[in-house]
């Protein structure tokens, strides 16, 4: 049986745009040798192409680790986190839960790039949540809560612990709160 974190191909395509937006926003933090920079930019473009129906999951699954490997070429910790955000966005074609990983790594990149601005992460989360369409929110609500399903990225791994886990829990909580309070304003 497939993991509930996989989602249908149509649902993965729906949230691929948001994941690519989250990753692309922090791409400016990634500095490395030109080949690595090109690989990371290409991974964002591929995530968008998948979301737009211009490539298949099979095409993207084979390439999903390129940006993750490029992260080792980053010149700063913030840049490495930005590349990992891109890697998570490009992995949405494989498993939808990676969209939350893209958002979490983007928030981590912002945090690392702005250590003197404790509000930077909350600003980033507000931006991320404001970018979500109603359809994307509905798809993200299909994912199990962090730690509830061990068979995927939201299981007992890097995304479930520490900073990344806190960010994903907050995103999931805010999306669920908004569902139960339809007139609430995100970030207020």
N, C-alpha and C positions, 0 to 999 in steps of 0.2 A: 504494500500500500504506500502511496506517495505521502510525503510529509505535508501537513497543513500549511507549512511555510512556503511550499512551492508555488501555489496558486495556479490558476489556469493561464494558458498563454495569453489570452485576451487581458486578463487582470495584470499580468506582468508587464505587458505593453502599456497599460494604463498608467502604472506608477513609474515606468522607466523615465518618463519626461521629468518628473519631480526629482527623482534620484540624480539625473544628469544635471538639473538646475542646481541642486545642492552642491554637487561636486564641482561644477564649473565655476561657481561663485568663489571658491577658495583656490582655484587653479593658479591664480596670480602668486600664491605663496610657494609654489613649486618651482625651485630653481635647481637645475642639474645640467649635465652635458646635453647638447642639442638633441642627440638621438633619444634620450630618455624623455625630454620635454615633448618631442614629437609623438612618442608612443603614448604619453598620457593624454595629449590633446586628441589623438586619434581614438583613444578609448572613450572619451566623452562623446565624440562624434558617432561612434558605433552604438553607444547606449541610446543616443537620440534616434539613430536610424532604426534600431530595433523597435523603439517605442512608436515610431511612425510607420511601422510595417514594411520597412525597406530592407530588412534582413531577417533571418530566421534565428530561432533559439539555437539550433544546431551550429549555425555559423558563428554565433557569439560565444557559445560555451567554450569552444576551443581556444578563444582569444582572451578569455576573461582574466587570466593571471598576468597579462603583459604589464598593466599598470601597477599591480602589486609588486612585481619584480623591479619596476622602475623606481619604486619608492626607496629602494636601497641606494639609489644614486642621488637622492635629495641632499642639499647642502645644509638644511636645517630640520629640526624636529617638526616644525609646522609644515614644512614642505613635504616631509614624509607622510604626515597625516593627510595632507591634501591629496597626495597620490593614492593613498589607501581609500580615501573617499571615492576617487575615480574608479579604483578597482572594484569597490562595492557596487557602484552604479553600473559598471559593465557586467557585473555578475547577476543583475536582476533578470537577465534572459534565462539564467539557470534556475534561480530561486527568488521569488518575490521578496522574501524577508530581507534580502540584501539592500533594498531601498532604505530601510531604517539604518542599516550599517553605513550607507553613504551619508545620510544626514548626521549620524553620530560622529563619524570621522571628520566631516566638515566642521562641526562644532568644536571638535578637539583641535583642529588646525587653527581655528579662530582663537581659541583659548591660548594655545601655545604662542601665537603671533602677538597676543595682546595681554601679557602677564600683568600689566599695571591697570587693566580695565576689567574689573570683575563683572561688569554688566555686559561685556562683549558676547558671552555665550547666550545670555537671555535675549539679546538683540538678534543674534543669529537664529535662535529658535523661533522667535516671533516672525522673522523673515521667512523661514522655512515653512512654518504653518500657514502664513498668509498666502504662500504660493500654491498651496494645495487646492485643487478643484473639489467640488462635492463628490465627483466620481472617484477621484484618487483617495479621498478620505474614506469612502465606502469600501474601497479595496483594502486599504490599510487596516480597517476594522475587521477584515476577514482573518488577519494574522493572529496567531495565539499570543497571549501576553508573554512577555520576556520570561524565559525559564519554564514555561508550561509544556513545551514540546521539545524534547531532546534531539529530534532528528532534523537539525538545520541550524542556521546561524544564530537563531534566537535561543538555542539550547544552552548547555553549559560550556561556553567558550569565551573567546575574547570579547564578543559583543555583549555578553551578559554580566560582565564584571566592571568595577571601577567607574571611571568617567564615562566610558561608552555605554555601559549598562544604565547609568543614571540618566543619560540623555535619552536613550531609547524608552525607558520607563516614563519619562516626562512627556515625550511625544505621544506615546500610546495613551497616557492618562489624559492629556489635553484633548486628543481626538475623541476619546470616549466621553469626557465631560461635555464637550460641544454637542455630542449626539444626544445626551440626556437633557441638555439645556440649549435648544436650538437658537434662542435669541442671544446667547452669550457672545461676547466679543473675545476673540482669541488674544491672549496676552494682556488682558485687563485684570 
